[in-house]
Amino acid sequence: MASLVGSKRNVKIFVLYLMQNINYPLDYVTINDIVMQNDYVMYLDFAESFHEMLDAALIEDCGKNDAGDSMYVVTDKGRVVATELHSEILTSLLDKSLECALRYLDFKKRNIKISARVEKRDDGRYDVICIIKEKDEVIMQNNVTVDTLNRAQRMEDNFRDHPEVVYKGVMALLSGNINFIFN
């Protein structure tokens, strides 16, 4: 199965676009995580493209973080590639991916911890319990009761995959910003 953005060339442009717009050094794991936010890129395509971009001097190692991991930035050559060639990928796809990447980085920087679990009730239904903590303080807890284990597990998985989207949606709906649903 190929990446949804298309060829490996497009994968490279996609990664460069995200890194250029984030505009600060990132470690490999974080770059991987932001690229994988929307499932537009397959992991193997990313891994191969990443090393090819290093070899082609489109990105470079700019030092180590506190954990000793290499940090990477886009080079001037990589900026030219990202700027000149990004039109081969749908602008809406790039914009959505950048928005998700920035939300992910915000959660990571704030040291947000999430947990989700499914509990079976005595009546045969299931509770999906989703919790978001910031600095060990609960900032959101949501309990939803559903009729099947399958539905509960899908909700649990979706929350684990996209907690920032769930949080944003709950906050928007509770504050009366129903336009969130349509954006």
C-alpha distance (Angstrom), angle and dihedral (degrees) to the residues before:
residue distance angle dihedral
M1 . . .
A2 3.81 . .
S3 3.77 126.8 .
L4 3.80 114.4 -88.7
V5 3.81 91.6 -124.5
G6 3.79 87.6 63.6
S7 3.78 129.3 -129.0
K8 3.79 126.5 24.9
R9 3.79 86.4 -103.8
N10 3.81 88.4 61.2
V11 3.82 90.2 46.1
K12 3.81 88.7 56.8
I13 3.81 92.1 47.9
F14 3.82 89.4 48.0
V15 3.83 93.0 51.7
L16 3.81 92.8 44.4
Y17 3.81 91.1 49.5
L18 3.81 92.2 52.7
M19 3.81 94.2 44.6
Q20 3.81 92.8 45.9
N21 3.81 92.7 51.1
I22 3.80 94.1 45.2
N23 3.80 85.6 51.7
Y24 3.80 102.3 -167.1
P25 3.82 133.2 87.3
L26 3.81 117.2 -78.8
D27 3.80 132.5 -173.0
Y28 3.80 120.8 -122.4
V29 3.82 95.3 -103.1
T30 3.82 92.1 52.0
I31 3.81 91.9 47.4
N32 3.80 88.8 50.3
D33 3.81 91.1 48.7
I34 3.81 94.6 50.6
V35 3.81 92.1 45.8
M36 3.81 90.8 50.9
Q37 3.83 95.7 49.2
N38 3.82 94.4 101.7
D39 3.81 101.6 24.9
Y40 3.82 91.3 -119.0
V41 3.81 91.0 128.4
M42 3.81 128.1 49.3
Y43 3.81 115.2 -131.2
L44 3.82 94.8 -121.5
D45 3.81 91.5 51.0
F46 3.81 89.3 50.4
A47 3.82 94.5 47.3
E48 3.81 93.3 49.5
S49 3.80 93.0 43.3
F50 3.80 92.7 48.4
H51 3.80 93.0 57.7
E52 3.80 91.7 43.3
M53 3.82 89.4 52.5
L54 3.81 89.6 52.2
D55 3.81 91.1 49.6
A56 3.82 91.1 47.4
A57 3.85 91.4 49.2
L58 3.82 92.4 -119.5
I59 3.81 88.7 126.4
E60 3.77 129.4 18.8
D61 3.78 141.3 -162.2
C62 3.81 106.8 -106.3
G63 3.82 100.0 -178.1
K64 3.79 140.1 -70.6
N65 3.80 133.1 -59.0
D66 3.82 124.4 -134.2
A67 3.81 90.6 -83.5
G68 3.82 91.2 54.1
D69 3.81 95.1 -108.1
S70 3.80 119.6 141.6
M71 3.79 114.6 -105.5
Y72 3.80 121.8 -145.9
V73 3.80 136.1 -154.9
V74 3.78 135.3 179.6
T75 3.81 114.0 -99.1
D76 3.80 124.2 -137.2
K77 3.80 87.9 -100.2
G78 3.82 89.5 51.9
R79 3.83 91.1 50.2
V80 3.78 90.2 55.4
V81 3.81 90.9 50.5
A82 3.82 92.6 47.6
T83 3.79 93.5 46.4
E84 3.79 99.4 42.5
L85 3.80 99.8 39.8
H86 3.81 105.3 34.0
S87 3.80 90.5 97.5
E88 3.83 89.4 78.0
I89 3.82 88.4 73.3
L90 3.79 121.2 61.6
T91 3.80 110.0 -92.5
S92 3.80 90.7 -137.8
L93 3.81 90.0 55.9
L94 3.81 91.2 50.5
D95 3.81 92.9 46.4
K96 3.81 93.4 48.4
S97 3.80 91.3 47.4
L98 3.80 92.8 49.4
E99 3.80 91.1 49.0
C100 3.81 91.1 51.6
A101 3.80 91.7 45.9
L102 3.81 92.1 52.0
R103 3.82 91.3 48.8
Y104 3.79 90.2 49.2
L105 3.82 91.7 49.9
D106 3.81 90.9 48.1
F107 3.83 90.6 54.1
K108 3.80 90.9 46.2
K109 3.81 93.5 48.7
R110 3.80 91.7 48.6
N111 3.83 89.2 51.3
I112 3.78 92.7 -123.3
K113 3.80 115.1 -176.6
I114 3.78 121.9 -159.5
S115 3.77 133.4 -165.3
A116 3.76 132.4 -178.0
R117 3.76 132.6 178.9
V118 3.79 140.9 168.3
E119 3.79 120.5 -133.7
K120 3.78 125.1 -170.9
R121 3.81 114.8 -129.9
D122 3.80 126.3 -142.8
D123 3.83 90.0 -111.2
G124 3.85 92.3 59.7
R125 3.78 95.9 -103.6
Y126 3.80 125.2 112.5
D127 3.80 134.2 -121.8
V128 3.80 118.1 -144.4
I129 3.80 108.6 -156.2
C130 3.81 116.8 -166.4
I131 3.80 122.4 -177.7
I132 3.80 132.3 -177.4
K133 3.80 119.2 -167.1
E134 3.78 129.4 -171.5
K135 3.80 114.9 -166.3
D136 3.82 89.7 -12.1
E137 3.81 91.9 -56.5
V138 3.80 118.9 116.7
I139 3.82 108.3 -119.1
M140 3.81 95.1 170.6
Q141 3.78 134.5 15.6
N142 3.76 120.7 175.0
N143 3.81 127.2 -178.1
V144 3.79 119.0 -169.9
T145 3.81 126.2 179.7
V146 3.81 117.7 -146.7
D147 3.78 135.6 176.6
T148 3.83 103.2 -123.7
L149 3.78 137.0 43.6
N150 3.80 90.0 -132.7
R151 3.82 92.3 57.6
A152 3.82 90.9 45.3
Q153 3.80 91.9 51.2
R154 3.81 92.0 48.4
M155 3.81 89.8 51.6
E156 3.79 91.2 47.9
D157 3.82 91.1 49.3
N158 3.80 92.8 47.1
F159 3.79 91.2 50.9
R160 3.82 91.3 49.0
D161 3.83 90.7 48.3
H162 3.81 96.8 45.3
P163 3.82 112.3 16.9
E164 3.79 92.3 149.7
V165 3.81 90.9 58.0
V166 3.80 92.1 49.2
Y167 3.80 90.8 47.8
K168 3.79 92.6 48.0
G169 3.81 90.8 47.8
V170 3.80 94.8 49.2
M171 3.83 91.5 46.9
A172 3.81 92.2 47.7
L173 3.80 94.2 47.9
L174 3.80 95.1 44.9
S175 3.81 91.7 48.4
G176 3.81 91.3 50.9
N177 3.80 98.2 -106.5
I178 3.80 96.4 133.5
N179 3.82 90.2 162.8
F180 3.82 85.0 82.6
I181 3.80 87.8 78.2
F182 3.79 91.8 57.6
N183 3.83 98.1 44.2
